[in-house]
Amino acid sequence: MVARIAGVRVVTTEAGLGEDATFVALHAAGAIGWYGPVTTEIGRYVEAVLALPVLGEPVNDHQRLHAALCRAIRADTSVVASWAVGAVDCAAWDLHSQLAQVPVADLLAAAPQQRVSLYASWLSLDVTNGIPVAAVERVNRDGWQFTKWGLRKNPAADDRKAEAVRLAVAVRAMEAALRQEAAFDAVFTWDPEFACLFLDELDPASVRWLEDPLPQCDLDMYGALAMNIPLALGERLLVHADAATILRLKLQAFTLDVVACGGLTRAVELVTAAQTLGVPVYPHGRSFVPAVHLAAAYPNAIAAVEYRLQWEPVRQRRYAQPWLPSHGVITVPKSPGLGAMPRSC
């Protein structure tokens, strides 16, 4: 007999100020599937919009469930709606794997990898104000595949050319301190004109990639930039968005967020499409747990998953069994499920 979703519950756990603490739970056949933590707003959306439509859906038919979720949000193209769909989808994968008594990675692939490589990001440090020596020494010791650092433009800078020079100098100094090529994330703080000024000051071959420079997804400008510098995009791709145009750009990295894009069901489709086009996939770190299962299942498409040094250790305290990397690698748990059960529920 096929197990069907019998209940949806949203649970908010104890957490520090500003920390995500809400979990989505799906019930079926005496088992519970979890995903979280997400924001309170996402949890409320699940309760208000998605809880009723998924009742009675088969646990093991992820395409059918995902279609029901997309119908439920209709034309809502908001970030919250996409995250809510992704959270329910990931909870469904957890529920399915609990009932099947295997890890989620084993549902995604016949022979998944047991160890997944990670790259470390530390975006809260302002590398333009001097090299953070202690941080550089730490990441060099910890065995990450590579590192990524924030490269925000100062919005108060009057001299845009001088600001571009300042950022280019910071990139060269950081890579000299690391003694290897690094990736940099502009965190949506640039504009097309500033991006061109920056390119005038830096050899594009000296960076692994530049991520998300523009506040809006200007595909024409991104197409031009991708011809001149290694470019990474994908974090803001939502469930209804057309990924094909982005993937056809000459990207150095497709940095999809597994939950934000609509969950594991859609992420599998996106990774398959990227692999067909030869676009390397490096999943965004906010959805670290499902991203690791995805990477284990698709090792030929995903070279490494982002580990956010300043945020992920705090996030892991929300889980009953924290995920702890060792020397830049995470081992996929052999226990059934996704591995996102809350510490207290």
N, C-alpha and C positions, 0 to 999 in steps of 0.2 A: 504493500500500500504506500502511495506517495504521501510524504509528510507535507502538510500545508500550514502556512503561517496562521497562528491562532490568536496572536496578540502582539501589540507594539507598546513598548513602555519607554519613557524618557526619564533618566535618573540623573540628578545633579549631586555630585560628591563634594566633599570638603576640599578646598584648595586655597592657595594664597591669593592675594589681591592681584587681579589682572590675569590670572591663569585660567585657561579653559578647563571646565570641570564637568561638562554634561556628556552623558553616554546614551546611546540608542540601543535598546534591547528588543530582539524579536524572539517570540516563543513558538515552539512547535514540537510535538511529540515528546514532551517532557524535557526538552533541551532549550538552552538560551544562547542566542548569538549576539555578540556585542560589537559596537564600534564607538570609539571616542578617544580622547576627549575632543569635544567641539564646543563652540560658543553656546551660550544660553539661547541666543536668537535662532540659531540653527535647530536646537532642540525644540523650541516652540513651533517652528515651521513644520517639523516632522509631525508633531502632535496635531496641528491644525489642518494640515493639507495632505500628508502622506499616510497617516496611520490607518485610516479606514480603507483606502483603495488597495492596500496590499493584503488585507485579510483574505484568507482562502487561497492565496497564490501558492503554487508548489515551491517548496524550498529549493529543489534541485534544478529548476528551469530558470536560469539567471537572465536569459534573453527576454523571456516572457515577463518576469518581474520588473526588469529594467524598463520595458515598454510601458508597463502599468504606471511606474513612477513618472515617466516622461509625460504620459497623458495627464496625470494628476496635476503637474505643475503648469500644463498647457503652454501659454505664451509667456510665462514668467521667466525672463532671461536674467534675473538677478543673481548675484554671487551667492546669496543665502539659499536660494532655491537649488542651485547646482550642488552646493555643499550638502544640503539636506538629502538630495537624491543619492549622492555618493556615500553618505554615512549609512543610509538604510541599505544600499547595495552591499557595502562592506560587512555590515552586520549579518546580511543574508548569507554571504560567503562563510562567515564564521559559523553560523547556524548549520549550514550544509556540512561543513567539515567536522563539526562536533558530532553530528549524527553519523557521518561516514567514518569517524574515528581516525582521521588523518589530518595533517597540516593543510592549510589552504594551498600552499605551493604544490602539494601532491594532487590537488584537484585541477590545478592549472596546467600541469605538465606530468608526463609519465615518469620522468626521471629528473626532478629538479636538483639544482646544485644545493649543497648543504652550507656553503660559505659564500657570502656576498661581500664584495669589496665596497668600501665607502670612501667618499671624499669629504673633507671637513670645511665648513664655512664659518666665518666669524664676522658677520656683517655689521655688528654694532660698533666695532672699532673703527675709528677715523684714521686711516693710514696716511691721509694727507697732512696730518699734524705731527708726523714723525713715526718712525718704525717702532711698533710695540715689541720690543726685544724679547720680553718674557713670553709673549704669545707665540712669537715666531719660533723660539727655542722649544716651546711645548709641542707645537704641531710637527716640528721636524723630528721630534723623538717618537711620536705616536704612530708612525707608520701609515698615515693616510695615503691614498693613491695620489692625491694632490690637494691643494687648498683653494678656497675662494674668499675674497675680501670685498668689503663695501667700497664703492667709489662714487659717493654722492657729490653732486655739484652743489656748491654753496649758493643758495638762492639770493643771498644778499650781495654777491660779488658784482661789482659794477663793470670791471674790466673782464669781459668774457674770454678774451685771448689769454690774458694772464692766468685766469682760472683753468683754462685748458692746459696751459703749460704746467701749472701746479699739480694737476692730476696726473699728467704724463710723467713728471719727475717722481711722483709717489709710486707709480707703477714700476718704474725702473729700480727705484730704491728697494721696494718690497721684494722684487724678484731676485735682486742681488743678495738680499739678506736671507731669503729662502734657499738660494742656490739652485733654484729650479723654476720653471714656468708656472704661473698661477692664473687662475680665473678671477675675474672681477665682475661685480654686480653693481650697476648704476642705480638700481632700485627705483626705476621710473622717474628719475629726477632731471633728465636731460631733455633737450629739444633737438630737432634736426640740425639747426645751425650750429649748436654747440658740439654735436657729434662730429660734424665736419671739421670744426676747429681742433678737436681732440685728435682726429686722425692725421692732421697736419703735423702733430708734435710727436707721434709715436710710430715705431715700426710695428705694424699689425702682427707680424710673426713673433713678436716678443710676448704675446699673451695667449693663454689657452683659449679663452673666450671672453667676450664682453656680453653681459646678460641684461636684458630688459632696460635699455637706456631711455626709451620714450614713454611718456605717461599714457599715451593712447596707442593702440595697435595699428599704426600707419604702415600698411603692407607695402605700399610703393616705396616709402622711405626705408623700411627694413630690407626690402629687396636690394636697394642701392647700397645700404650699409653692408649687407651680407657679401657683396662682391669685393669689399675692401677691408673687412676685419672679421675674424672668427666671431660669429654671433650666436647667442643662445636665447631661445624663446620657448614659451609654453606654459609657464606657471599660471597665467591668467586664463587659459583656455577652459571654457565652461561647457556644460553638457550639450547645449544646443549649437555651439559654435562650429563652423566649418573648419576642420583642421587641415583639409587637403591643401589649401593655399599656403598656409604656414609651412607645411612639410615640404612643399615644392621650392621653398626658398633654400638658398645654399647655407644651411645651418651647420654650425659646429656641434651644437647640442640641442636636443629637444627636451626641455625641462618640465614636462607635464607634472601636475599635481594629481596623484591617483584619486583622491577623494573629490577635489574640486572639479575635476573634469567629468564627474558623474559616477565614480566608483570603479572597482576592479573590472566590472563587465565591459565598460567602455574603454578603460585603460588598455585592456588586452587588444581591442581593435586598433587603438592608436599605436601601440607598440608594433603590432604586426604591419601596419601601414608604413611606419617609419623605417622598419627593417627592410621592407620591400624597396624603399627609395634610398636606402643606404644612409639614413640619418641616425647618428648615434643618440641613444636615449639615456638621460641622467635624471631620474625622478627627483622632484622637489622634496625637501626634507620635512615639510610640515605633516605630510602623510607618510611618515617613516615606516610604520609597521606594515601596512599593505604594500608599500613600495618594495620592501625587502622580499616579500613573498613573490611579487611580480618579477623582480630581478632574478630570484632563484629559478623561476620557471622559464625565463627568457635570457639566459646568460650570453647568448650570441648577439642580442640586441641591446642589452643594458650593461654598460661597463662598470658603473658604480652608482650608488645611491647617496644623496646628500645627507650628511649628519651635521646638524646645526649645533655647534659647540656651546653657544650661550643659552639655547632654549631646550634642546632635546633632553638633557639630563633632568631638568625640572619636569618636563612632560612625562618622562618615564616613571616618576614617582606616583603618578596616577594609576599605574597598572599593578595588578596582583603579582605579576612576574616581570620585572623590568628587563628591558633588552639592553645588554651591556656590550659594547664593542671592545675588541682586543686587537691592538696593533693594526688598526685600520680595516678590520674585518668583523662582520657580524655572523654568528652561526644561527641558522634557522632552527628554532625549537622543533623537536620531534613530536611534541605533544599535539593532540588534535586542536584544531581551531586556528584563528588568526593570531591570537596572542594579545588581544586588546581588552581583556576583562578588567574592569576597574578594581582597585585595591579594596574598596568598600562599596557595597551596593545594597 
